[in-house]
Amino acid sequence: MSTVSANLPALPSALSPEGNLSRYLQEIRKFPLLEPQEEFMLAKRWREHGDSQAAHKLVTSHLRLVAKIAMGYRGYGLPVAELISEGNVGMMQAVKRFDPDRGFRLATYAMWWIRASIQEYILHSWSLVKMGTTAAQKKLFFNLRKLKGQMQAIEEGDLSPEQVSKIATRLGVPEEEVVNMNRRLAAPDSSLNAAVKAEGDMEWQDWLVDDSPNQEARLADNQELGQRKHMLALALKQLTDRERHIIIERRLVDEPQTLEDLSAKYGISRERVRQIEVRAFDKLQKAMKNMVVEAAAESSRKAEAHSKAEAQAGTR
């Protein structure tokens, strides 16, 4: 874990799922979820100033998400505590690489790292090297249970020839591999409805919080993202060609160009490129803030006009 979480603070020893899992699940519920603006500022503090306390807060606020994802892999015969620990490693990796200026939430970005870390651990533990570790093999390993559920083939035992054929076709693997993998995964699943202790009525699912947004929240997020993209496109048009190219290449692409690359392209110093980047970013921020203010004013005017119209209709 030390190599993955280099420069990141380690979780307190009390927050170790390997000890008392039920206590761990109870403890992580004490960390509050972050509002978007708070998350953004913490991520900026970590990315720009190496603030380890900010990084620690980002990690701990998402420990419930890690536990929830880890529970989804409980059917592979491995201790849930170990899966959570591996997921926490992925969470720290996500925080280490997260760029808040990309415009999306940390949870959206972190889910990929959490799942990847857990899946790698499961693959290693199951020694899939004996059967091959191709992309198709991994796809079969992590999708077989879901496909069986869709076919209502959830009972233990061998699949029917028809079911084997459908799964093999769907995942692009030989039928023999489907049969072998199904037999390897024929261990009993643990249920989230199982009691945490032999005594009492507390179940595992009682410790988990559903952090996924509801339908209304997803719609609002999609609309907000579309609006932000539109405003960004309009703001970029207010820059000069050189400013626009530099800001795009430095901040808006998956693999940003270095100051040295851009200085060679334009025949100017790296410091001059950096100055142009900063100036262009300031222009973008001001332009987008102005558009937000104008949009808010327009919404206010429409709401006021609608209220007046309703009032007039009521007096008739």
N, C-alpha and C positions, 0 to 999 in steps of 0.2 A: 504493500500500500504506500510505502514511503516514496517510491519512484513516481507513482501516479499523482500523489498529492503534494509534490514538492512545492515549497513556499506556501502551502495551505495549512492552516492549523488543524491538528488532529482532533477528532471528536473526544469529549471527556470519557474516561474509562467507564463511568457510570452509564454512558450511552452505548453499551455493547450488547447486541442481541444475543451473543453467545452465552451470556450469563443467564439472566431470567428474562425470557422472551416476552412474557405477558407484562412484566414490569417495564421493559423497554418500550413496548407499544403504548403503554400508559404515559410514560415520560415524554415521548416525542409529541404527544398531543398538546403539551404545554407551550410549544413553540408556535407563535401566531403566524398566520399566512400574511404575506406582504401585499400591500397595495401596489399597483403598477408604478406610481411615481417613486415610492420608497425603494422598490426593487431596482429601478433604473439608477437612482442615485447611489445605492450600495454597489451596484455593478460597476459604475463609473469610478467610484473610489477604489475598488479592487483593481480594475484594469489600468487605471492611469497612475495610481499612487501606491499600489501594492498593499492596501489596507487589509491586513489579515482578519481583523475583527469584522469588517464588512463581508469578506468572503465566508467567514464562519456563520454569520447570520443568514446569508443566502443558502448555505448548505442545510443548516438546521431547520429552516422554514419549509424545506422540501422533503424532510425525512419521512413524512406520512405518505408522500407520493411514492417514494422508494419502496416502502413496506407494501403498499397496495399493488405495485407492479410485481414485486417479488412473490406475493401470494398467488399471482397468476401462473407461476411456474412450480407450484408446490407438488404437482403430480409426477415429477421426475425422480421421486425417491430420495431427494436430498433434503437435509435439514433446512427449514425455513430461515433459521437464524443465519446460516451461511449464505443463503441467497440474498438476504437483506444486507449483509456485510459487503458482498460483492456489488450490490446495487449502490451502496453508499460510496464505494470507490468510483463507480461511474458518475455519481452525482458530483463528486469533487472534481472529476475530470471535466465535467460539463461547466462548472463554475469557472474553472481555470481557463477555459477557452471561450466562454460566453462573451459576445459583443453586443451590448445593449443598444448600440446605434443602429442595428439591423432592423429594429422595430417590432420584434416579437418577444413574447414572454419567455422567461427562463425555463418554466415547466415544459413548454413546447419543445425547446431545444434539448433539455436534459433527458426527456423520455427516451430519446434514441441512445444516449450514452448509458443510461441505466440498463435498458434492455440488452444492449450489446455486451456490457460487462457481465450481466447475469448469464446470458447465453454462452459466452465464452467459457465461463466457469462450468456450466452444465456439460458442454461438449467435452471439456477436458476431463471432468469427473466420470463421464460415461465411456471414455476411451474410444471415441468414434474412429480413431485412426485405424482400428482393426477392420472397420467396414468402409473406410474411405471418408474423406472430409471435403468432398466437392460441394459446390454451391447447392446442387440439387439434393445432396444428402442432408445438408443442414436445413434446407427448406422442408424436406420430408420430416425430419426430426421435430421441428417446431410447429408444423401445421397438421400433422396426422390426427391429433386429438380433436382439433377444431373441425376437420372434415368429417371425422367419425360422428361428431355431434350433429352436424348438418344432415347426415344420412341416418340419424337416429340409431347408430350402431354403437351405442355406449356400453353395451354389456361386455363382460370379459370374454375372452376366447378368440378364436380365429375369425377373420372377416370372411364373408362369402366371396366366391369368385367374381361376382358382379361388382361388389364393393371394392375389391382389390383393383379391378380393371379401371373403375372410375377414378380412384385416387391416383393410380399410376399415370393415367392420362392427364389428369389435372395438374400434377406436379412434375411430369416429364421424367419419371424414373421407372426402372424395370419393376414388374409386378412382384418378382422375388424379393426385392428390397423392401417393398411395402409390407409383405408378409413377415419378413425378419424383424423389421422395425416395430411392427405392431406387437410382436411377441416380446421384444425387449422392453416395451413400455407397458407391459401388462401388470404393472404394480398398482395396488389400490390407491385411489386418490384420497386426500384429506379434504374434509369439508369445512367451509367457513362457518357452517352451522354447528360444528363440533364444540363442545364445552371446553373452556380454557382449563378448568380444573374439574376433577371428578365430582367435587361438591360444588353446588351453586348453579345458577342459570346463565352466567356470563358466557357468551360465545365469541369466537375469534372476530367475527365480522363487526362486533360491537366496538372494537378498538380502531376500526378503519373509518376514515372520512372520505367521502366521494368528492374529490377535488375537480372532477370533470365539469365543465360548464354545461348548463341546461340549454335547451334549444334556443330560448330567447337570447341568452348570453352569446351563443355561437353566432347567431344572426347579427347581433349588435357588433361583435368583434369583426365579422366579415365586412360589414358596412363601414366601420371605422377604418379598417385596413384599406379598403378601396378608396375611401376619401383621402387618406393620407398619401396613397400612391398618386392620386390625381393632383393633390397640392404639390407634391414633390416634383412632378413632371412640369407643372406650371412654374414653380420656383426655379428649376434648372434653366428654363428659357430666359430668365433674367440675367444669367451669367454670360460672360464672354465665352467664345469657343474654347479658349485655352483654360479658363477657369472651370468650365463644365467638364472638359476632358480630364483634368487633373483630379477634381473632386470625385468623379466617377471611378477613375482608376485607383484612387487611394482609399475610398470609403464605401463604394457601392458595388463592388464586385467580389466574388468568392475568393479570388487570389489577388490581393492588391499588389500593384507595382511598387517598387522601392523608389525612394527619392532619387537614388543614383540613376535608375532606369529613365525616369522622367527628365532628370537634368540633362542626360545625354540626348534625349529626343528633342528637347527645346533649346539646347545649347546654353543653358543657364546653370547657376550653382544649385546645389542641393538645398541650401538655405533659402534661396529665392523660390524654389518649388514649394518648400514648406510654408513660406509666407503667403504664396498664392492659394495654397490649400486652406490655410486658416482664414484668409479673407473670403474665399468662396463659401466656406462653411458658415461664416458669420452672415453673409448675404442670404444664404438659404434659410437660416434660422429666422432672420428678420422677415423675409418674404412669407414664410409659412406661418409665423405668428400673426402677421397682418391679415392673412387669409382666414385664420381661425377667428380673429376678432370680427372681421367682416361677416363671416358665416354666422357667428353668434348674434351679431346685430340684426342680420337678416331674419334669423329664426325668431328673434324677439319681436321684430316688426310684424311678422306673419302671425305670431301668437296673439299680439295685441289686436291686429285687424280681425282675427277670427273671434276673439272675445267680444269686440264691438259688434260684429255681425250677429252673434248669438244674442247679445243684449237687445239689439234693435228688433230681432225676430221675436223676442219674448214680450216686447211691449206692444206688439201688433195684436 
